[in-house]
């Protein structure tokens, strides 16, 4: 799963390929880099990935662990998917909560995967930001999870993939 406002480079596919060699079941998540994309990204240009990296170096800001904009998972990872309203507030942290209750590797791949978030406002939503975070969709997802205190985020991953190694976190 990938949010539509995210741009990925080849690090994404490389990370997935490596994890499939190590695990039969897993969930991969990671923090995104927030930035303003003000110019067209020409994906036909062989240098587009370096262009993206330069934008991040100049103005990117690493988002905290609460925003989960991509999930990579193996087939049949969850016994039953709750009826989340996907793409709305709290569904991502709710899915992390569900995943944390399973005996599976949950990998924080922030240091391995470049996920670029294109900054935007919420003018496309009737009710704007308040509707996004406090509206009926957010309330629905929160109710499924059982409240704010049950939500989980990327910091709850049980594996950490640094630039140099992939290690199980100590409890």
ZASEFI-649338 format. One line per field, with one value per residue: residue number from 1; residue in one letter; x negated, z, y negated of N, C-alpha, C, O in turn. Coordinates in steps of 0.1 Angstrom, whole numbers. Each point is the difference from the previous one (the first is absolute). Layout:
<sekes>
pos (NUM	...) $
code (A	...) $
npx (X	...) $
npz (Z	...) $
npy (Y	...) $
capx (X	...) $
capz (Z	...) $
capy (Y	...) $
cpx (X	...) $
cpz (Z	...) $
cpy (Y	...) $
opx (X	...) $
opz (Z	...) $
opy (Y	...) $
</sekes>
This chain:
<sekes>
pos (1	2	3	4	5	6	7	8	9	10	11	12	13	14	15	16	17	18	19	20	21	22	23	24	25	26	27	28	29	30	31	32	33	34	35	36	37	38	39	40	41	42	43	44	45	46	47	48	49	50	51	52	53	54	55	56	57	58	59	60	61	62	63	64	65	66	67	68	69	70	71	72	73	74	75	76	77	78	79	80	81	82	83	84	85	86	87	88	89	90	91	92	93	94	95	96	97	98	99	100	101	102	103	104	105	106	107	108	109	110	111	112	113	114	115	116	117	118	119	120	121	122	123	124	125	126	127	128	129	130	131	132	133	134	135	136	137	138	139	140	141	142	143	144	145	146	147	148	149	150	151	152	153	154	155	156	157	158	159	160	161	162	163	164	165	166	167	168	169	170	171) $
code (X	X	X	X	X	X	X	X	X	X	X	X	X	X	X	X	X	X	X	X	X	X	X	X	X	X	X	X	X	X	X	X	X	X	X	X	X	X	X	X	X	X	X	X	X	X	X	X	X	X	X	X	X	X	X	X	X	X	X	X	X	X	X	X	X	X	X	X	X	X	X	X	X	X	X	X	X	X	X	X	X	X	X	X	X	X	X	X	X	X	X	X	X	X	X	X	X	X	X	X	X	X	X	X	X	X	X	X	X	X	X	X	X	X	X	X	X	X	X	X	X	X	X	X	X	X	X	X	X	X	X	X	X	X	X	X	X	X	X	X	X	X	X	X	X	X	X	X	X	X	X	X	X	X	X	X	X	X	X	X	X	X	X	X	X	X	X	X	X	X	X) $
npx (-9	14	-11	22	0	4	-18	4	-15	-19	-2	14	-3	-13	11	13	-10	-6	15	3	-17	8	13	6	-8	14	-10	6	-14	14	-19	15	-2	-2	16	-14	20	-20	-14	3	14	-21	21	7	5	-15	3	15	-10	-12	11	6	-15	-2	16	-3	-14	9	13	-14	21	-18	11	15	-5	3	-17	20	-20	-11	11	-16	14	-5	-5	20	-4	14	0	-3	5	-12	19	-21	-1	1	-19	12	8	-22	5	-8	9	17	-4	-5	18	12	-8	7	20	-8	4	1	-10	-6	2	-15	16	7	-9	19	16	-5	4	4	-3	17	-16	11	13	12	-14	-16	-10	17	-3	-4	-15	11	4	-16	-3	14	-9	17	-9	-3	18	5	-12	7	18	-5	-9	16	-2	5	13	19	5	0	-21	-5	8	20	-9	7	6	-22	12	-17	-12	0	17	-1	10	-5	21	-14	4) $
npz (0	-15	17	-1	22	-4	9	-16	16	-12	10	-12	-20	-2	5	-16	-16	6	-2	-21	-2	6	-13	17	20	-11	16	-20	16	-3	11	6	-22	20	-16	-2	-5	-2	3	-21	8	-5	0	-13	15	-16	-6	-12	-7	-19	-20	-5	-10	-22	-13	-5	-17	-20	-9	-8	0	13	-15	12	21	5	-8	0	-8	16	-16	13	-15	18	-17	-5	-7	-14	23	13	-22	15	11	-1	12	-16	12	12	6	5	-20	-5	9	-14	-19	3	2	-18	-12	8	-10	-18	-4	1	-18	19	-23	17	-15	21	15	1	15	-22	20	-22	19	-13	5	20	-16	15	-13	1	18	-6	0	-22	5	1	-20	-8	9	-10	-20	-15	-16	2	-3	-21	-12	3	-12	-22	-4	-2	-19	7	18	-12	0	-21	10	-13	12	-11	-14	-10	-18	4	-14	11	6	22	11	-3	10	8	-3	9	7) $
npy (12	-9	-11	-7	-2	21	-10	14	6	-3	-20	-13	-7	-18	-19	-9	-11	-21	-16	-8	-15	-20	-12	13	-6	-13	-11	-6	-7	-17	-5	-15	-1	-12	1	-18	9	-9	18	-8	16	-8	7	-17	-16	3	-21	11	19	-1	2	21	13	-4	10	21	5	-2	16	16	8	4	12	-12	7	-22	-12	9	-5	10	11	8	8	12	14	-8	-21	-10	3	-19	-2	-11	-1	7	-19	15	1	14	-20	-1	-9	-21	-19	-6	-11	-22	-14	-6	-17	-20	-2	-11	22	-23	9	-11	0	-4	-5	-6	14	12	-5	0	-8	-1	-12	8	-14	3	-10	-13	-12	16	-9	14	-22	4	-17	-19	-10	-13	-21	-15	0	-4	-13	-22	-13	-4	-15	-21	-6	-5	-20	-16	-11	-21	3	0	-22	6	2	-16	-17	0	-14	19	-13	5	-14	10	-18	3	-9	22	-18	21	-8	-15	21) $
capx (9	-8	9	-2	-8	-13	-9	-10	-10	-3	-3	12	-1	-12	3	9	-7	-9	8	5	-10	-2	12	11	11	-5	6	-10	5	-11	3	-1	-6	10	-6	8	-4	6	-3	3	-10	0	-4	-7	-14	-7	-5	11	-2	-10	7	8	-9	-5	11	1	-11	2	11	8	1	4	13	-1	4	15	5	-4	4	-1	0	-3	3	1	14	7	-7	10	11	11	-2	11	6	-5	2	-14	-4	5	-7	0	0	-14	-4	9	-6	-12	4	3	-13	-9	5	-4	-15	-6	-10	5	-13	-1	-10	-2	-14	-2	10	3	15	1	14	2	8	13	10	11	11	8	10	10	-3	-15	-8	9	7	-10	-4	11	12	6	-9	-10	7	3	-12	-4	9	-4	-12	3	-4	-14	-10	-4	-7	-15	-6	-12	-9	4	-5	-9	-13	-5	-10	-8	-7	-10	5	14	-1	12	-1	1	13) $
capz (0	-1	-1	-14	0	3	-11	4	-9	-1	13	4	-6	6	14	-1	-5	11	11	-4	1	15	7	-7	3	5	-3	-1	1	2	0	-13	-1	-5	-8	-10	-14	-8	-14	-6	1	-13	3	-12	2	7	12	8	14	6	2	12	12	2	6	14	7	1	8	6	14	3	7	11	-2	0	-13	-7	-13	-8	7	-9	8	-7	-1	12	12	10	-1	-6	0	5	-10	0	-11	-4	-5	9	13	10	-5	-1	13	4	-6	8	13	-4	-3	12	8	-7	2	-13	0	-5	-2	-3	-11	-3	-4	-12	-11	-2	-3	-1	1	-6	9	-6	11	-1	-6	-8	9	6	14	1	9	11	-5	-2	13	10	-7	2	-4	11	12	-4	1	14	7	-3	8	14	6	-2	7	-7	-13	0	-11	-5	11	6	-9	8	-6	-4	-11	-1	-13	0	5	4	13	9	11	13	7) $
capy (-12	-13	-12	-6	-12	5	3	9	3	14	6	7	13	7	4	11	12	5	5	13	10	3	3	5	-10	-12	-13	-11	-14	-10	-15	-7	-13	-11	-11	-6	3	-12	1	13	10	6	14	4	-5	10	-6	-5	4	-9	-12	2	0	-13	-8	4	-6	-14	-5	11	2	14	0	9	14	2	0	12	-3	13	13	11	12	13	5	6	-4	-2	10	-7	-14	-7	-9	-14	-9	0	-14	-10	-1	11	14	5	3	12	12	3	7	13	8	2	12	13	3	-2	-11	-14	-6	-15	-1	-15	-3	7	-4	-15	-2	-14	-5	-13	-7	-5	-3	9	-7	9	6	-9	0	-2	8	5	12	11	6	2	3	13	11	2	6	14	7	0	9	14	2	0	-12	-5	7	12	-2	3	-7	6	2	13	11	8	1	-13	2	-11	0	10	13	2	7	0	-9	7	-4) $
cpx (-9	10	-4	-9	-15	-8	-11	-11	-4	-3	12	-1	-11	3	9	-7	-9	8	6	-10	-2	12	11	12	-7	9	-11	7	-12	5	-2	-8	10	-8	10	-5	6	-3	4	-12	1	-6	-7	-15	-7	-6	11	-1	-10	6	9	-8	-5	11	0	-12	2	11	9	0	5	13	-2	6	15	5	-5	6	-1	-1	-4	2	1	15	5	-7	10	11	13	-2	12	5	-4	4	-15	-3	5	-7	2	0	-14	-5	8	-6	-13	4	4	-12	-8	5	-3	-15	-7	-11	7	-13	2	-11	-3	-14	-3	8	2	14	2	15	1	10	12	9	12	12	9	10	10	-2	-15	-6	8	7	-9	-3	11	13	5	-9	-10	6	3	-13	-5	8	-4	-12	3	-5	-14	-11	-4	-8	-15	-5	-13	-10	3	-5	-10	-13	-4	-10	-7	-7	-9	5	15	0	13	-2	2	13	-3) $
cpz (0	-1	-13	0	3	-14	5	-11	0	13	5	-5	5	14	0	-4	11	11	-4	1	15	7	-9	2	6	-3	0	0	1	0	-14	2	-5	-8	-9	-14	-9	-15	-4	2	-13	1	-12	1	9	14	10	15	8	3	13	13	3	6	15	8	2	9	6	15	3	9	12	-3	-1	-14	-8	-14	-10	9	-11	8	-9	-1	13	13	12	-1	-6	1	6	-10	1	-12	-4	-5	9	14	8	-6	0	14	6	-6	6	13	-3	-2	12	9	-6	2	-14	1	-6	-1	-3	-10	-3	-5	-14	-12	0	-4	2	0	-6	9	-7	12	-1	-6	-9	8	5	15	3	10	12	-4	-1	14	10	-6	2	-5	10	12	-2	2	14	8	-3	9	15	7	-3	6	-6	-13	2	-12	-4	11	7	-8	9	-7	-5	-11	-1	-14	-1	4	3	13	7	12	13	7	12) $
cpy (-12	-11	-6	-12	3	3	10	1	15	7	8	14	8	5	12	13	6	7	14	11	4	5	6	-8	-12	-12	-11	-13	-9	-14	-6	-13	-10	-10	-6	3	-11	1	15	9	8	15	6	-3	11	-5	-4	4	-9	-13	0	0	-14	-9	4	-5	-15	-4	11	0	13	-1	10	14	2	1	12	0	12	12	10	13	12	4	6	-3	-1	11	-7	-15	-7	-10	-15	-7	-4	-14	-11	1	13	14	6	4	12	13	4	7	14	9	3	12	13	2	0	-11	-13	-8	-15	-1	-14	-2	7	-6	-15	-1	-16	-4	-14	-8	-6	-5	9	-7	9	7	-10	0	-1	10	6	12	12	6	3	3	14	11	3	6	14	8	1	9	15	4	1	-12	-4	8	13	-2	3	-7	7	3	14	12	8	3	-14	3	-13	0	12	14	0	8	0	-9	8	-6	-8) $
opx (-10	9	-12	-3	-8	6	-6	3	8	0	-2	2	1	-5	-2	2	0	-3	1	4	-4	-1	2	9	-9	9	-8	10	-12	11	-8	-2	5	-10	10	-12	12	6	0	-12	10	-12	-6	-8	4	-3	-3	4	2	-2	0	4	-1	-3	2	2	-4	-1	10	-10	11	-1	-7	5	5	11	-12	12	4	-5	6	-6	3	8	-7	-1	-3	5	6	-4	11	-7	8	2	-6	7	-4	-7	11	-2	-2	-6	-5	0	-3	-7	-4	-1	-7	-7	2	-7	-3	1	5	-6	7	-12	-5	-1	-11	-4	3	4	-1	7	-8	11	0	-3	-1	12	11	9	-4	1	-4	4	-2	2	4	0	-3	10	-6	0	-3	-6	-1	1	-5	-5	1	-1	-7	-1	-8	-10	-11	-5	-6	7	-3	-8	-8	2	-7	-8	9	-10	4	3	-4	-6	6	-4	8	-11	7	3	9) $
opz (7	-9	-5	-11	3	-9	10	-12	6	1	8	8	3	3	8	6	2	5	8	1	3	9	-11	-9	8	-9	10	-8	2	-5	-8	11	-12	5	-3	-3	-2	-7	8	-3	-3	1	1	-7	11	8	10	9	12	10	7	9	12	9	8	12	11	8	7	6	-5	11	-1	-11	-3	-2	-3	-2	-11	11	-10	11	-12	8	7	9	11	-12	-9	11	-5	-10	1	-11	6	-8	-2	2	1	7	2	1	9	7	2	4	8	4	1	8	6	3	-6	9	-11	10	-9	3	-12	-10	-6	-12	11	-11	11	-9	4	1	-12	12	-8	4	-4	-5	5	6	12	2	4	8	3	1	9	7	7	6	4	6	9	7	5	9	10	5	7	12	-4	-5	3	-5	10	-10	5	-1	8	3	8	6	-4	2	-6	-8	-11	-4	2	0	-1	6	1	0	7) $
opy (-1	0	0	-4	-8	6	-3	-2	7	12	10	9	12	11	9	10	12	10	9	12	12	7	-3	-1	1	1	-1	-2	4	-3	5	-5	2	-5	6	-2	0	-8	9	-3	7	2	11	6	3	8	-7	-7	-3	-7	-10	-7	-4	-8	-9	-5	-5	-10	-3	-4	4	-6	9	2	11	6	0	2	0	0	0	1	-1	-5	6	9	4	3	7	-5	2	-3	-9	6	-8	-6	-11	10	5	10	12	11	7	10	12	9	9	11	10	5	11	-9	10	-8	1	-3	-4	1	-3	-8	-3	1	-6	3	-5	4	-9	3	-3	3	10	3	-4	7	-11	11	-3	11	11	10	11	13	8	2	8	11	11	9	8	11	11	7	8	11	8	0	8	2	6	10	-2	-4	10	9	5	12	-6	8	-8	7	-10	8	4	10	-10	12	-10	0	10	-12	-4) $
</sekes>
